[in-house]
């Protein structure tokens, strides 16, 4: 059974802290994604990765960075957390190939920055 | 930029009634249109999808229709049940970006009253 796991369900951090959100998938998918979900705005793409050590900016990359050292793991980093980064963060993965396919989502991490 | 508009934002129906959610997309190159269901405390999960070479697809109580000319697509749920209560997201994916950039609608919160 397909599985995407995220390291924390809930996280509370202080302004200015460096925050790491971890995501692991067990489906051997080439592609991984980080989204943030806010009410009324749907899901917005922060970064994606199509291979190990490869990354591409999404629509809202400012204030975030990512790391993909291993195929199964994709990390989202908030270099200096700010209150406007309080949100639900969703990780997803999908198979490789030049096509559009279903994305498999993790359960999400609800981050609060105070 | 490209966007997907989704209506309504909230929908309340009586158990057994039908529910319809409508989306409009702006990118004429979009060729893959998934619908995701997000239950409380979980990540979104694909429930049905349609590709641009098909006008309609059905899976038991769920159906999706696509009008490429008008750039509209809709989700139809018949004989609704309380377990259909969730947030539903439509999305559009562009073949020119290898399906990496999926644009999501803002979501529809569906309540099914028993």
Boltz contact constraints between the chains, C-beta under 6 A:
constraints:
  - contact:
      token1: [A, 40]
      token2: [B, 106]
      max_distance: 6.0
  - contact:
      token1: [A, 42]
      token2: [B, 104]
      max_distance: 6.0
  - contact:
      token1: [A, 42]
      token2: [B, 105]
      max_distance: 6.0
  - contact:
      token1: [A, 42]
      token2: [B, 106]
      max_distance: 6.0
  - contact:
      token1: [A, 42]
      token2: [B, 107]
      max_distance: 6.0
  - contact:
      token1: [A, 43]
      token2: [B, 104]
      max_distance: 6.0
  - contact:
      token1: [A, 48]
      token2: [B, 100]
      max_distance: 6.0
  - contact:
      token1: [A, 90]
      token2: [B, 43]
      max_distance: 6.0
  - contact:
      token1: [A, 98]
      token2: [B, 98]
      max_distance: 6.0
  - contact:
      token1: [A, 99]
      token2: [B, 99]
      max_distance: 6.0
  - contact:
      token1: [A, 100]
      token2: [B, 32]
      max_distance: 6.0
  - contact:
      token1: [A, 100]
      token2: [B, 93]
      max_distance: 6.0
  - contact:
      token1: [A, 100]
      token2: [B, 99]
      max_distance: 6.0
  - contact:
      token1: [A, 102]
      token2: [B, 46]
      max_distance: 6.0
  - contact:
      token1: [A, 105]
      token2: [B, 43]
      max_distance: 6.0
  - contact:
      token1: [A, 105]
      token2: [B, 44]
      max_distance: 6.0
  - contact:
      token1: [A, 106]
      token2: [B, 43]
      max_distance: 6.0
  - contact:
      token1: [A, 107]
      token2: [B, 42]
      max_distance: 6.0
  - contact:
      token1: [A, 107]
      token2: [B, 43]
      max_distance: 6.0
  - contact:
      token1: [A, 108]
      token2: [B, 43]
      max_distance: 6.0
